[in-house]
Amino acid sequence: MKRIYVWLPILVVLLFWRLSLNKDETTVFRLPLNDQWTFHAAGDTIRRSAEVPGNVHLDLMRHGLIEDPFVGLNEENAQWVGETDWIYETVFEISGRERAHEQVRLKFEGLDTHALVTLNGFLVLQADNMFRTWTVDVKEFLRVGTNRLHIHFHSSAMEDSLRAAQLDYALPETRAFSRKAPYQSGWDWGPRLVTAGVWRPITLEAWDGPRIDAMQIVQQSLSDERAELLVHLTLNSEIETMAKFSIGLETGETLARRTVPVASGKSTVEIPVKIERPVRWWTHDQGHPHLYSVIVSMKSEDGARDRMEKRIGLRTVEVVQTADSAGASFAIHLNGRPVFMKGANYIPPDSFMPRVTPKHYRALVQSTQAAHMNMLRVWGGGVYEADTFYDLCDEAGILVWQDFMFACAMYPGDSAFVANVRQEAVDNVRRLRHHPAIALWCGNNEVDEAFHNWGWQQSLKWTDAQAAAVWEAYETVFHQTLPEVVAAEHPGAFYWPSSPKTGWGHDEAFQSGDAHYWGVWWGREPFEKYDEKVGRFMTEYGFQGMPSMETMSTFADSADLTLGSPVLKAHQKHPFGDANIAEYMARDFIVPQSFEDYVYVSQCLQARGIGRALEAHRRNKPYCMGTLYWQLNDCWPVTSWSSLEYSGRWKALHYEARRMFAPLALLHQRTENSLSVYLNNDSSRRVSGKLILTLISFTGKVFKTWEQSAAVQGGGNVRLWSENLEDVLAGHEAGTVVLLARFHSEDGKEMHRLIHLARPRDQRLPKAEVDWRIVTTGERSYIELHTNALARYVCLSSGNAHFEDNYFDMAAGETRRIEMTSTLNTPQLEAGLRVRHLAEIR
Ligand code: BMA
């Protein structure tokens, strides 16, 4: 009790000190321009209220002028929106005091895309890149009283055609002329919804004397004793003055104080600081993602104050490419430790980005982490994500492979285009470089591979000179401009020109660099090929699965829920997607007659195929040091390669990824006549214990047992056991037995998995009875399951409930307890609960 007397005064002092720090921390006046917006089509006289940030599709929907393009066949009816010019207007009030500031500017964080901006009738900005931040000095155009801001968005589709007509050869995609999110033009998983509008905030800023415009924190060295950082500030001041700078951490610790002269105009200040005994940032699977907030405050002698805060992580990331007999490695070393990267490709979580909330991002990042992923690739056909997304990755300990926004197209190389791209790169590298999550920068998605392998030279009839010009433009952007920007703005960061390095039709693709393997799916090769087509770092491969019935009911009436219905076809964007699903399903499963079962089996199929790839990639560690499947998420409800539906609901694949990506995993490999079991350990600790394998019948009869001791180093991967398949089967038919693999570690933990010896369609699955009951302990609800015989792909569903595991196999006699989370109460959950498994399909 006495202790409180000691602590209380200290706490009070700390509290006051914090409050005084927060008080008047900046004299920069900021006015967000979010209110009183209207929009109308050019030539139209009716102005309607608009939401900013937002976009024209969202505004049209809100006014009932278009129907939700995600529903039914509405996408088609919304195409005119992208071919129209749109005008957004607002008014805002400015007082004499605000107008009197020495500097006044408008800051546009995202205009989508070709925008003419006038303020009180004066043209202040001509923007043509949705990824750039534009700042414009507007003091001379600003009035005391009411000001009118007017933005005319030209149709991008029209702009693209105009620009394309000026080039004497055709580029494969006219969308490439606009610096606009490529996926808006339609993708093989996304609708064509070419939108327009103020998609990120506009702010009026006014100030006197110096302000901090930008802050860069360069990590100069990092050891266990100390981190040496250089804090680089960009200042903006109308006048020459002296200013005091203080740099500290959020804990209150001061790292440096300086008083320096500030020049007029833009100037820079560099202040070195040290953090003693630094705590490093790790991915969540390797340690703790520790973050530091570095706070700079400034006070000038004429009374200007400003403050900036950046949250950083102290870590090193290297991409190590060591030549070897096959080619060269491609391994991410985090803080000097090679770490196997597990994850997926991330696309924009909505066709309409302004409506994505922090809650959406949080759910996505949580699902990523829950599946034991430590890396996401922000794919180049979308957008440079919102700050919130990277903040969440920093906190969750997830690395980001960051593409620049170029995908599956060739781009112009004229000087205006290149200058525009350069500035886009500068803006985004500056915005994102302090995030410890950013592992590397990659120039584009599949542009190099497309130029060399997709036959455009022939299909577009380029002359040799034209093809050379197209390639020269490529080199200017991806081999010159972007690496220059990364080197200058994010010193030490790794730049990789294109993902993949080499197209999958070439052997080299699997010998060095990163690889996309699309022989399964695009090439219709069997899933077994995944065992062979293992590269050094797999950045793409995938297989589609249909979304759940719940998600499909958000866009289709029950009458439309049949294979091949026009509404379903509109929600399958791949040219032969449905045919592919059908073909692969028939290879491995008994194809169900009922639509609902077909949807379920399509998910089992996707999980089975990609699960095989994940297993092959991991098993080949350290030859392969990363695997990112295509794709994590969806931008609308659709049949796609995603493991998370648009709603965030987990498909069977996401559960499979969670099992396959577990830090410690039992993996298997089956060849024509042998079977092997591996123990793969991605943690940094050595694990040892006992491996027990039993060959059992589907009703649980034990035929044969193998037992041996087993150990694997931290980061290791060992083949523990290998047998001739004939000896494993011991005279039994492959479709009637299963191998139960169990590992008991010395610290008392147990894990197990079932290794199947035949495809599901060739297994004589019994009509297992899976009993269940709901158990509630305290706040938590569980479903407890028991089966009397082998049950495959046991699928649990109840409304929006989330199950910690799902679509799993259960051996005869097995009991499992699965946690459920839901907004429903237990009786509701129980009433809606459905448990099924593969032997029940019709
Ligand atoms: C990859 C991606 C995407 C595409 C996917 C599936 O090449 O980069 O362009 O959606 O394949 O076809």
Residues whose N, C-alpha, C, O or C-beta is under 5 A from the ligand:
A	BS01	BMA	D188 N445
